[in-house]
Each structure stands twice: as structure tokens, then as C-alpha cells.
Amino acid sequence: MIKKLKLSAFLILLGEILYWLLGFLENTDNSFWQSFTTGVLLGLSVGINLVGIILLISNIAKLSRQSK
């Protein structure tokens, strides 16, 4: 159970790092590849954050059921 909590925290952190990296890439020139890579980074960031949040919520729910 602790491994899943660590994994969810890592995924949330990784999503935030990718979003932070997106801020640096938006300030460069506006070419097709730059737009494509920022779109991919944004999608990955949001997706990884959602998976991490869902994992965290499900693990907290399992822990609360086990403690009863």
C-alpha cells in the first residue's frame, strides 16, 4: 500500500515538473514543432497528474476501509 502512495506522489510530482517545463518552451519561437511539443507536454502533464490523483484517492479510500 505504501508503494502505491509513493507512486501516486511521484506521478503528481512528475506531472508538475512537465508543466513547469512547458512554461520554458512556450517562450521560444512559434513553429509547428514547438506547438506540437508544448501540446504533447501539456497532455502528458494533465494525464499523469490525473492518474496520480486517482491513485492517491483510491489508496486513501482503501486505507480508510481497512482501518475500520
BELLINNOR-V802650 format. One line per field, one symbol per residue. ss: DSSP state (A for helix, B for strand, O for the rest). Layout:
ss=???
//
This chain:
ss=OAAAAAAAAAAAAAAAAAAAAAAAAOOOOOOAAAAAAAAAAAAAAAAAAAAAAAAAAAAAAAAAAAAO
//
